[in-house]
């Protein structure tokens, strides 16, 4: 609903809207708790805990995920704000 409202506000010329949808962000502060961690953290934990084992990523290979480092997210958000 918030995105819809922002889009309406942009269409009326009240504000310039940019809506980042941030997924698979990694970097300092990421949780490595296996109950809550996401893809990147799971892969890092696997590599650290089992360094002598082959690094196998499960799945069919049909899906893909883009990963982004937190510093790159911050740089992009600052750039968006400065260009607005």
C-alpha positions as CSV (number, residue, x, y, z in Angstrom):
1,X,0.0,0.0,0.0
2,X,2.9,2.3,0.8
3,X,4.4,1.9,-2.7
4,X,1.0,2.6,-4.3
5,X,0.6,5.8,-2.3
6,X,4.1,6.9,-3.2
7,X,3.4,6.2,-6.8
8,X,0.3,8.3,-6.7
9,X,2.2,11.2,-5.0
10,X,4.8,11.0,-7.7
11,X,2.2,11.1,-10.5
12,X,0.7,14.3,-9.0
13,X,4.1,15.9,-9.0
14,X,4.4,16.2,-5.2
15,X,7.5,14.1,-4.7
16,X,10.1,12.2,-6.7
17,X,10.0,8.5,-5.6
18,X,12.6,5.8,-5.6
19,X,11.7,2.5,-3.9
20,X,14.6,0.1,-3.4
21,X,13.7,-3.5,-2.7
22,X,16.8,-4.8,-0.9
23,X,17.2,-8.5,-0.7
24,X,20.3,-10.7,-0.2
25,X,22.3,-7.8,1.3
26,X,25.4,-9.1,3.2
27,X,28.2,-7.6,5.2
28,X,29.2,-6.7,8.8
29,X,26.4,-7.3,11.2
30,X,24.8,-10.2,9.2
31,X,23.4,-12.9,11.4
32,X,24.9,-16.4,11.0
33,X,22.2,-18.0,13.2
34,X,21.0,-21.0,11.2
35,X,17.4,-20.4,12.3
36,X,17.2,-16.9,10.8
37,X,20.1,-16.5,8.3
38,X,19.6,-16.0,4.6
39,X,21.3,-17.5,1.5
40,X,24.6,-15.6,1.7
41,X,25.1,-16.2,5.5
42,X,24.2,-19.9,5.0
43,X,26.9,-20.3,2.3
44,X,29.5,-18.4,4.3
45,X,28.7,-20.5,7.5
46,X,29.0,-23.7,5.4
47,X,32.4,-22.7,4.0
48,X,33.7,-21.7,7.4
49,X,32.4,-24.8,9.3
50,X,33.4,-27.3,6.7
51,X,36.5,-26.0,4.9
52,X,37.7,-29.5,3.8
53,X,34.5,-30.6,2.2
54,X,33.5,-29.8,-1.4
55,X,31.5,-26.6,-1.6
56,X,28.1,-27.8,-3.0
57,X,25.2,-25.4,-3.5
58,X,21.9,-27.2,-3.4
59,X,19.1,-26.7,-5.9
60,X,18.3,-27.3,-9.5
61,X,20.5,-24.6,-10.9
62,X,17.5,-23.0,-12.6
63,X,17.1,-20.2,-10.1
64,X,19.5,-17.3,-9.5
65,X,20.0,-14.7,-6.9
66,X,21.8,-11.4,-7.0
67,X,23.8,-10.4,-3.9
68,X,24.8,-7.0,-2.9
69,X,27.3,-5.8,-0.3
70,X,26.0,-3.4,2.3
71,X,28.6,-0.7,1.4
72,X,27.3,-0.7,-2.2
73,X,23.7,-0.3,-0.9
74,X,24.7,2.7,1.1
75,X,26.6,4.2,-1.8
76,X,23.6,3.7,-4.1
77,X,21.1,5.2,-1.6
78,X,23.4,8.3,-1.2
79,X,23.6,8.7,-4.9
80,X,19.9,8.4,-5.4
81,X,19.4,11.1,-2.7
82,X,22.0,13.4,-4.3
83,X,20.5,13.0,-7.8
84,X,16.9,13.6,-6.7
